């Protein structure tokens, strides 16, 4: 794998690369479109606050919290799971004694290798930002304390020459980096933060133990993909079986009715 780069959307690789503060800060500022006085400057990782082993949880000095995860394949009730995780993290912001329930916003960010169903006018977007809003209004926000952000990588189809913002460059790397060589990617972008990221993502620079952990992560991902495919195929087969049985039953009922009429 000389010259190759690890896939940042694999659980282990994502945690290793974005466990580096400057990379995660840059990605968060881009996804959340933070700039100027609103930019995230420093974060503190919260290992004890994680719900899942490979999620990343961090906080800023003003109390904002972020839960970031990658999800390569769709799962039942995934959106509900994100909301549930958000509720768990918000619950941890509670304080004992007399407390007025004021707390800094929480953000759950999912970088997905699949797409969701959206309204037709929003179907072509690749990032979605959700808050609690009044049903008939886009501006009447009940509270900004709970935020869910979806990034759907399959919809990001820009080639490197079309990546004219740092967000697009990050998304290009997340989606395509593992299919390119280090030299190819380094020639695409001049941003210093991305060059450092690419250097850290070089497979040859991993320790022997890290190489084993990364390859195991890839194997586990492949096994999970096969398991999900098998479940879907079995579900389809069961549905077809039920459909055939219902069809035969309906045919018998219609035959009986015809005989009765005769």
Residue, then its C-alpha position, 0 to 999 in steps of 0.5 A: x500500500x505504498x503511497x496509499x491513503x487510509x479511508x477517513x470514513x472508516x471508524x478507526x481512521x476517522x477517530x485517528x485523524x479527527x482526534x487531532x484538534x486542528x483537523x476537527x476544528x477546521x472541519x467543524x467550522x466548515x460544516x457549521x459555516x462558522x466564520x469571524x467571531x463565531x469560529x471555533x478556536x479551541x476544543x476539548x475532547x470528552x472521551x468519557x462522554x462518548x455513546x459509541x466507541x468510535x464517535x468523537x465528542x468535544x466541547x468549546x470553552x463556552x460550553x457548546x458540545x459536538x458529537x460527530x460520527x461517520x455512518x457508512x450504511x443506512x440502518x433502521x431508525x438512524x435519524x431517531x438514533x441521532x435525536x436520541x443521542x442528542x437528548x443523552x448529551x443534553x441531559x448531561x448538561x444538567x446541573x444539580x440544585x437550583x438551575x434555570x435549564x439554560x445550557x449551551x447548544x449541542x450539535x450532533x453531526x453525522x457524515x453519511x455514506x448513504x442518502x435520506x429521503x427529502x422533499x423534492x426541492x431539497x433532494x440535491x443538497x448534500x448537507x442538511x441542518x435541522x433545528x426545532x422550528x414552528x411547522x409553517x415557518x423557517x425562522x420561528x426557531x423554538x430553541x437553538x439548543x438542539x441541532x442535527x446536521x447531516x452530510x450525505x457524501x454520495x451527493x457530493x460529486x464535485x471533482x477536485x478542480x471544482x472545489x473552491x471552498x475549504x468545505x468542498x475540499x474536506x468533503x472531496x477528501x472524505x469521499x475520494x481520498x482512499x482511492x487516490x495516491x498521496x502524490x495525486x492528492x497533494x497536487x490538488x490542494x495548496x491548503x496547509x491544513x489539508x497537506x498536513x491531514x494528507x500526511x497524517x493519512x499516509x498508510x506507510x506512516x502508521x505504526x505496525x499496530x496502527x496498520x493492523x487496527x486499520x486493516x481490522x476496521x476495514x475487515x469489520x466494515x466489509x463483514x458488516x456490509x455483507x451482513x446487512x446485504x444478507x438481511x435485506x436479501x432474506x427480507x425480500x425473499x420472505x416478502x416474496x414468499x408471503x406475496x405468493x402465499x397471499x396470491x394462492x389464497x386469493x386464487x382459492x377464494x376466487x375459485x370458490x366464489x365462482x363455483x358458488x355462482x355457477 
